[in-house]
Amino acid sequence: KVCLSYRCADMDREIPALMGVSKAILENVIFVHQDEANWPLQDPSTLKKKFDDIFSATRYTKALEVIKKLHKDQAQEIKTYKLKLENLQTLKDAAYTVTFFS
């Protein structure tokens, strides 16, 4: 047995669970008001937010941002190591010429 109060917060949490869908799908697909039925035609930022809510894509979007940042950091680190390698190669060549041609 489960006891529920009649508070709106409890109902808002329990109804989607009982219906087996997310709150975003209830609000934007199932119980959408007639005046708001044209939400797929709204501006791109609002549309993206609604689709992110419906498909729970914000988690993936954040992961993509982290991956892009890591890629950028790694590319910068590779560039630094290449410069160090070039510098060491120059020093090695200079040491070789001094050692064998002096």
Secondary structure, 3 states (H helix, E strand, C coil): CCCCCCCHHHHHHHHHHHHCCCHHHHHHHHCCCHHHCCHHHCCHHHHHHHHHHHHCCHHHHHHHHHHHHHHHHHHHHHHHHHHHHHHHHHHHHHHHHHHHCC
